[in-house]
Amino acid sequence: MRKSPRHALLLVVLVAVLLVAWGCKDKANPPASTQPSPIGPPGPGPGGSGETATKQIMVKVAKGPTSLNEMLKRELQADQPDWATIQPQTAEYARLAADLGKADPPKGSKESWAKQTSAFSDSATALDKAAQSKDLPAARTAQEKLGSSCMQCHREHRGGPGGPPGGRGGPPPGPPPG
């Protein structure tokens, strides 16, 4: 059976449309590290959704595989990291960490919030300085310190290691500490 030129033309057009669509997708959704951060002032978020500045920051910093935490963790594991990619990410991380201290604590005292967010901001600034100077050991150390800083704050201001008791990321099962 012989295929007509119309079938060949249709195939070429279909492939061209797919390639154009694929190229447009990449331009419409630049990598997370180059997108401007949508973090607004403390209080209800965009569209009256009730999303707080704290939640907006936490989503950008720590939620999912495209969060700054996860991307930096992966990128800093390389023997020769791509500093051109990492440096804007760490700069944004440091800015977001500083903004976190301006928000009201979701739970707990303002004094503790100020102390915890200051430590978090200091760790993020250390990570950014290490990345800007391309100091891999210092960047890895600062990245680890950030994780510890997160957990300390979550214990006091979210109700457990990763969040409120009984909720997603709450304390591990077992007898209460005594």
ZIZIKA-V552202 format. One record per run of one state. SS is the DSSP state (2 for helix, 1 for strand, 0 for the rest). FROM is the first residue (numbers start at 1). TO is the last residue. If there is no record, write none. Layout:
ss=SS from=FROM to=TO
ss=SS from=FROM to=TO
//
This chain:
ss=0 from=1 to=4
ss=2 from=5 to=28
ss=0 from=29 to=31
ss=2 from=32 to=34
ss=0 from=35 to=45
ss=2 from=46 to=48
ss=0 from=49 to=52
ss=2 from=53 to=62
ss=0 from=63 to=67
ss=2 from=68 to=76
ss=0 from=77 to=82
ss=2 from=83 to=100
ss=0 from=101 to=109
ss=2 from=110 to=132
ss=0 from=133 to=135
ss=2 from=136 to=157
ss=0 from=158 to=178
//
